[in-house]
């Protein structure tokens, strides 16, 4: 967002007369040197308001600000007020009066109402609304998405408007201020909505997103904005280069040039990334397919025996579980320019499955013999060669190396939501022992690979989070090794 001057769009604002297309009439020329300035003559029968709404210069946001200002005009009139004459406000500005209270006094208005965007990122804005009267100033921050600005700003101002005539009565008590809790010298406080207090030094605050507090032990804590009730800081927070800033917080203005160390949201995300211990736990559906040798023994009528050797398919499916762990190097994106993560990962693990296993049994054939009269001398028969079902236990120990890439978006500066896609080269040691076989099938297969899909979020302040993971692991046939296929569903922590 581009920073705007105090009244960069004041001409468009004081001209509101009920429609967004109204234009400000030309202000009267300034008085000649030495001539007294003409004072505005408000209508004593009306309770008037000077309405000031700063624009940002961004078409997307300003369109909603104009709609909000239209609604605000209607809300002000519904409360019994009328807008101060735009010509009178323009004349006061020509004389150099620019602050809301000065403009209110110059035109004899009862109130001055101002709306100003103090913070803006991709997803939301913070609009500070102020109502100024002879009794003082009342303000409130409104956090809203661009689409919510239309209704949120008028509603906030409505809660601050006094009844007509009550803000100018002589001797009326001043507007009550929010009490500030006592703090120790040099200590800042963040009061949470649950009533607890976090003490330390506020090093960065992004209204609507989060606050970073450094405790007495030097450790930093990031507090989501939706948990914060109020922030009391003695010294201005340090700036985040190029980051958005509300006036008076010590933060740089939107669009400010980078300077100093990377602090605030980017620094927190940089710490969130780096080398991370990662692990996952999955429920798995597994399958095995392999080729085994089968034999056929044939006994001839002469008593001679011959053995024929062949091949047949065997395999089945079942379920199991897997635990995998290792290190993930996660490179955090520049939160101002990108929303894509990338990472390098490597690790190992353990997979176990019980599988229903079917195979063809060995066969035996006895040749038959009959005499010329058709009488059976040797009975011929065949047995075996059928499919028999048993079970097999499968153990796999993989070694993985690969990468993962995240695609999503940031919500504020403290939360990222999206998907992570990963691919790994995964050579694996396997062991399979069918219940009907005397010996096991085991070995090392160098050709495995895995695909993963993680769905979830990352929080800047958290060190490890669980995300939903789906995986596909294939160990293709190499030589006489079995084929293994595993589908996994579970959680991954990183």
C-alpha positions in Angstrom: 0.0 0.0 0.0 1.2 3.5 -0.7 1.5 5.9 2.2 -0.9 8.8 2.1 -0.6 12.3 3.4 -2.8 13.4 6.3 -5.5 14.6 4.0 -4.4 13.2 0.6 -8.0 12.8 -0.4 -9.7 15.5 1.7 -11.3 17.2 -1.3 -13.2 14.1 -2.2 -14.2 13.5 1.4 -15.6 16.8 2.6 -17.7 16.9 -0.6 -19.9 13.9 0.4 -23.5 15.0 0.1 -25.1 11.6 0.1 -23.7 10.2 -3.2 -20.2 9.1 -4.0 -20.1 11.1 -7.1 -20.6 14.5 -5.4 -17.8 17.0 -6.1 -16.3 19.7 -3.8 -17.4 23.2 -5.0 -14.5 25.6 -5.6 -13.3 27.1 -2.3 -13.4 30.9 -2.0 -10.2 32.6 -2.7 -7.9 33.4 0.3 -8.4 36.9 1.8 -6.0 39.6 0.7 -3.1 40.3 3.0 -4.1 42.2 6.0 -7.8 41.4 5.7 -9.4 39.5 8.5 -10.4 36.0 7.8 -14.1 35.4 7.4 -15.4 33.0 10.0 -17.8 30.3 9.0 -21.3 30.9 10.1 -22.9 27.6 11.0 -26.6 27.2 11.2 -27.3 27.2 14.9 -30.4 25.1 14.3 -28.3 22.2 13.0 -25.8 19.9 14.7 -23.1 19.7 12.1 -20.2 17.3 11.5 -16.9 17.7 9.6 -16.4 14.3 7.9 -12.8 13.5 6.8 -12.0 10.2 5.1 -8.4 9.6 4.0 -7.9 7.6 0.8 -5.0 5.2 0.2 -4.4 5.6 -3.5 -5.2 1.9 -4.1 -8.3 1.4 -6.2 -9.3 -1.8 -4.6 -9.3 -0.4 -1.0 -10.5 3.1 -1.9 -13.6 1.7 -3.6 -14.7 0.2 -0.3 -13.7 3.3 1.6 -16.0 5.4 -0.6 -18.9 2.9 0.0 -18.2 3.1 3.7 -18.2 6.9 3.6 -21.6 6.9 1.8 -23.0 4.7 4.5 -21.3 6.8 7.1 -23.1 9.9 5.8 -26.4 8.2 6.1 -25.6 7.0 9.6 -24.6 10.5 10.7 -27.8 12.0 9.4 -29.9 9.2 10.9 -28.4 10.2 14.3 -29.6 13.8 13.9 -26.5 15.5 12.5 -25.9 17.2 9.2 -22.6 17.7 7.3 -20.8 21.0 7.7 -20.9 23.0 4.4 -18.0 21.8 2.2 -17.3 25.4 1.1 -16.7 26.4 4.7 -14.4 23.4 5.3 -12.5 24.2 2.1 -12.1 27.8 3.1 -10.6 26.8 6.5 -8.2 24.5 4.8 -7.1 27.3 2.5 -6.1 29.2 5.7 -3.9 26.3 6.7 -6.2 24.5 9.2 -5.8 20.8 8.6 -6.2 19.0 11.9 -9.8 17.6 12.6 -10.3 19.6 15.8 -9.1 22.8 14.2 -11.5 22.3 11.2 -14.3 21.6 13.6 -13.7 24.8 15.5 -13.1 26.8 12.3 -16.5 26.0 10.8 -18.3 25.9 14.2 -19.2 22.2 13.9 -20.2 20.1 16.8 -18.1 17.1 15.8 -15.3 16.1 13.5 -15.2 12.5 12.3 -12.2 11.0 10.6 -11.4 7.6 9.1 -7.8 6.7 8.2 -6.2 3.5 7.1 -3.2 2.9 9.3 -2.2 -0.6 8.2 -2.7 -2.6 5.1 -1.6 -6.0 3.9 -2.8 -8.5 1.3 -5.8 -9.6 3.3 -7.0 -7.0 5.7 -6.7 -3.4 6.8 -6.8 -1.5 10.1 -8.9 1.7 9.9 -8.6 4.1 12.8 -11.9 6.0 13.3 -11.9 9.2 15.4 -14.7 11.4 16.7 -13.5 14.8 18.0 -15.7 17.2 20.0 -15.2 20.1 22.4 -15.0 17.6 25.1 -12.1 15.6 23.7 -11.4 12.8 21.3 -12.6 9.2 21.1 -11.1 6.6 18.8 -11.2 3.0 17.8 -9.3 0.6 15.5 -11.3 -1.4 13.0 -9.7 -4.5 11.5 -11.5 -5.7 8.4 -11.0 -7.3 5.0 -11.6 -5.0 2.1 -15.1 -6.3 1.6 -15.9 -5.8 5.3 -14.9 -2.2 5.3 -18.2 -1.2 3.8 -20.2 -2.0 7.0 -17.5 -2.3 9.7 -16.4 1.4 9.6 -19.9 3.0 9.8 -20.8 0.6 12.6 -17.7 1.6 14.6 -18.3 5.3 14.1 -21.9 4.9 15.2 -20.8 3.6 18.6 -18.6 6.7 19.1 -21.2 9.3 18.1 -22.7 11.2 21.1 -26.3 12.4 21.0 -26.7 15.7 19.2 -26.1 18.7 21.6 -24.4 16.6 24.4 -20.9 17.2 23.2 -21.0 21.0 23.5 -22.8 21.6 26.8 -20.7 23.9 29.0 -19.2 22.2 32.0 -19.9 18.7 30.7 -17.4 16.1 31.9 -14.6 15.2 29.5 -14.8 12.0 27.5 -13.6 9.1 29.6 -10.3 7.7 28.7 -9.4 4.0 28.9 -7.4 3.5 32.1 -3.8 2.5 31.5 -2.5 0.0 34.0 0.6 0.9 35.9 3.9 -0.6 34.6 7.4 -0.8 35.9 9.9 1.7 34.5 11.2 0.4 31.2 8.7 -2.5 31.0 6.0 -2.9 28.4 2.8 -4.8 28.8 0.4 -6.7 26.5 -3.0 -7.2 28.1 -4.7 -10.3 26.8 -8.4 -10.8 26.4 -8.4 -13.5 29.0 -7.2 -10.9 31.6 -3.6 -12.1 31.8 -0.6 -9.8 31.2 2.6 -10.4 29.3 5.5 -8.2 30.4 8.7 -7.5 28.6 9.7 -5.3 25.7 7.4 -4.9 22.7 9.8 -5.1 19.7 7.2 -5.2 17.0 3.5 -4.9 16.6 1.4 -5.4 13.5 -2.2 -4.4 14.4 -4.6 -7.1 13.2 -1.8 -9.7 12.9 0.4 -10.2 16.0 2.7 -8.6 18.6 6.2 -9.7 19.4 7.3 -9.4 23.0 10.9 -10.0 24.3 10.8 -11.3 27.8 13.3 -10.7 30.6 15.1 -13.9 29.7 15.7 -12.5 26.1 13.3 -15.0 24.5 10.8 -13.7 22.0 7.1 -14.5 22.1 4.7 -13.9 19.2 1.1 -13.3 20.3 -1.7 -13.5 17.7 -3.7 -10.2 17.5 -7.0 -12.0 18.2 -5.8 -12.7 21.7 -4.7 -9.1 22.4 -6.9 -6.6 24.3 -4.4 -3.7 24.6 -0.7 -3.0 24.1 1.1 -0.6 26.4 4.6 0.2 25.1 6.9 2.9 26.6 9.3 3.0 23.6 8.4 2.7 19.9 8.7 -0.7 18.5 11.5 -1.3 16.0 10.6 -1.1 12.3 10.3 -3.9 9.9 11.8 -2.9 6.6 9.1 -2.2 4.0 6.4 -3.3 6.4 3.1 -1.6 7.1 2.8 0.8 10.1 0.2 2.6 12.1 1.2 6.2 12.9 2.6 6.6 16.4 3.7 3.0 16.9 7.2 3.6 15.9 6.9 1.4 12.8 7.8 2.4 9.3 5.2 3.7 6.9 3.9 1.5 4.1 6.3 1.4 1.2 9.3 2.7 3.3 12.7 1.7 2.0 14.4 -1.3 3.8 16.8 -0.4 6.6 18.3 -2.2 9.5 18.0 -5.8 10.4 15.1 -8.0 9.4 12.7 -8.0 12.3 9.0 -8.6 12.9 7.2 -11.1 10.7 10.0 -12.0 8.3 12.5 -12.6 11.1 9.9 -14.8 12.8 9.3 -16.8 9.7 13.0 -17.2 9.1 13.3 -18.7 12.5 10.3 -20.9 11.8 12.2 -22.3 8.9 15.7 -23.7 8.8 16.7 -27.2 10.1 13.7 -28.9 11.6 13.3 -32.3 13.1 10.3 -33.8 11.3 8.4 -37.0 11.7 5.1 -38.6 10.6 2.8 -41.4 11.8 0.6 -43.1 9.2 -2.0 -45.8 8.9 -1.3 -47.7 5.7 -2.9 -49.9 3.1 -0.3 -52.2 1.6 0.0 -54.6 -1.3 2.6 -57.1 -2.5 3.0 -58.8 -5.9 5.7 -61.2 -6.7 6.6 -64.1 -8.9 7.4 -67.5 -7.3 8.6 -70.8 -8.5 6.1 -73.7 -8.6 6.8 -77.4 -9.4 4.8 -80.1 -11.1 5.8 -83.7 -10.4 4.6 -86.3 -12.9 4.8 -90.1 -12.3 4.5 -92.2 -15.4 3.1 -95.7 -15.6 6.5 -97.1 -15.8 7.2 -95.7 -12.4 9.5 -93.0 -13.8 9.2 -89.5 -12.3 9.8 -86.1 -13.8 9.7 -82.7 -12.2 8.7 -79.6 -14.2 9.5 -76.1 -12.8 7.5 -73.0 -13.7 6.5 -69.6 -12.4 3.3 -68.2 -11.0 2.1 -64.9 -9.4 1.6 -64.5 -5.7 0.6 -61.6 -3.5 -2.2 -59.9 -1.7 -3.2 -56.9 0.3 -3.5 -55.8 3.9 -2.9 -53.0 6.3 -0.3 -51.7 8.7 1.4 -48.6 10.1 4.5 -46.5 9.5 6.7 -44.2 11.5 9.2 -42.0 9.7 11.6 -39.3 11.0 14.4 -37.2 9.9 15.5 -33.6 9.2 13.8 -31.1 7.0 15.5 -27.9 5.9 12.6 -25.5 5.2 13.4 -22.2 3.4 10.9 -19.5 4.4 9.6 -17.2 1.7 9.8 -13.4 1.7 6.4 -12.7 3.2 6.1 -9.5 1.2 6.8 -11.1 -2.2 6.0 -14.8 -2.2 3.8 -17.4 -0.6 5.8 -20.5 -1.8 7.9 -22.6 0.6 10.6 -25.1 -0.5 12.5 -27.6 1.6 15.1 -30.4 1.5 14.5 -33.5 3.5 16.1 -36.8 4.4 15.4 -39.5 6.9 14.5 -43.1 7.6 11.7 -45.0 9.3 9.9 -48.3 9.8 6.9 -49.8 8.1 5.1 -52.9 9.2 2.1 -54.6 7.5 0.1 -57.9 7.8 -1.1 -59.0 4.3 -3.4 -61.7 3.2 -1.2 -63.7 0.9 -2.3 -66.0 -1.9 -0.1 -68.3 -4.0 -0.3 -71.4 -6.2 0.7 -74.7 -4.6 2.9 -77.3 -6.1 1.1 -80.0 -8.2 1.5 -83.8 -8.6 0.3 -85.8 -11.6 0.0 -89.6 -11.7 -0.4 -91.1 -15.2 -3.1 -93.7 -15.6 -3.0 -97.0 -17.4 -5.8 -99.2 -18.8 -5.8 -102.5 -20.6 -7.3 -103.3 -24.0 -10.6 -104.0 -22.4 -10.7 -100.6 -20.8 -10.0 -101.9 -17.4 -8.1 -99.4 -15.2 -4.8 -100.9 -14.2 -3.2 -97.7 -12.7 -5.5 -94.9 -11.6 -4.6 -91.5 -13.0 -5.1 -88.4 -10.9 -3.8 -84.9 -10.3 -3.7 -82.8 -7.1 -2.2 -79.5 -6.1 -1.9 -76.5 -8.4 -4.6 -74.6 -6.5 -4.5 -71.1 -5.0 -4.0 -71.2 -1.3 -4.4 -68.2 1.0 -2.4 -67.5 4.0 -0.7 -64.5 5.4 2.7 -62.7 5.3 4.2 -60.1 7.5 6.1 -57.3 5.7 8.8 -55.2 7.3 10.4 -52.3 5.4 13.1 -49.9 6.4 13.4 -47.0 3.9 16.0 -44.4 3.5 14.6 -41.2 2.0 16.1 -38.1 0.4 14.0 -35.5 -1.5 12.3 -32.2 -1.2 8.9 -30.6 -0.6 7.2 -27.4 -1.9 4.4 -25.5 -0.3 1.7 -23.6 -2.2 -0.8 -21.4 -0.3 -1.2 -17.9 1.1 -0.5 -16.0 4.3 -3.2 -14.8 6.6 -1.8 -11.7 8.0 1.8 -12.1 8.8 1.6 -14.9 11.4 -0.2 -17.7 9.6 0.3 -19.6 6.4 -2.3 -22.0 4.9 -1.9 -24.3 2.0 -0.6 -27.6 0.7 2.9 -29.1 0.7 3.9 -31.5 -2.1 6.9 -33.7 -1.6 8.8 -36.3 -3.6 11.5 -38.6 -2.3 14.0 -41.1 -3.7 13.5 -44.0 -1.3 15.7 -47.1 -1.5 14.4 -49.7 0.9 15.3 -52.9 2.8 12.3 -55.3 2.8 11.5 -58.6 4.5 8.5 -60.8 3.7 7.7 -64.1 5.4 4.6 -66.0 4.1 3.2 -68.3 6.6 3.2 -71.3 4.2 6.8 -70.8 3.1 9.8 -72.2 5.0 12.0 -69.3 4.0 11.6 -65.5 3.9 11.9 -63.2 1.0 14.1 -60.3 1.8 16.7 -57.9 0.2 17.5 -54.4 -0.7 15.6 -52.6 -3.5 17.4 -49.3 -4.7 14.5 -48.2 -7.0 11.8 -46.9 -4.5 10.2 -43.5 -4.6 7.5 -41.7 -2.7 5.0 -38.8 -3.2 3.5 -37.0 -0.3 0.7 -34.4 0.0 0.4 -32.4 3.2 -2.6 -30.1 3.9 -2.6 -27.7 6.8 -1.0 -24.5 8.1 2.2 -23.1 9.6 2.3 -20.6 12.5 5.2 -18.2 12.7 5.5 -18.6 16.4 5.2 -22.4 16.6 8.2 -24.7 16.4 6.4 -27.8 15.3 2.8 -28.4 14.0 0.8 -31.4 12.8 -0.5 -31.4 9.3 -2.6 -34.0 7.5 -0.5 -36.2 5.2 -1.3 -38.6 2.4 1.5 -40.6 0.8 2.1 -43.1 -2.0 5.1 -45.3 -1.9 6.1 -47.7 -4.7 8.9 -50.2 -4.6 9.0 -51.5 -8.2 10.2 -55.0 -9.2 13.9 -55.1 -9.8 15.2 -58.5 -10.8 13.3 -61.1 -8.8 12.3 -58.7 -6.0 8.7 -58.2 -5.1 6.6 -55.1 -6.0 5.3 -53.2 -3.0 2.7 -50.4 -3.1 1.7 -48.5 0.1 -1.0 -45.8 0.5 -0.6 -43.9 3.8 -2.9 -41.5 5.7 -1.8 -39.7 8.9 -0.1 -36.7 10.3 3.3 -35.1 9.8 4.9 -32.8 12.3 7.4 -30.1 11.3 
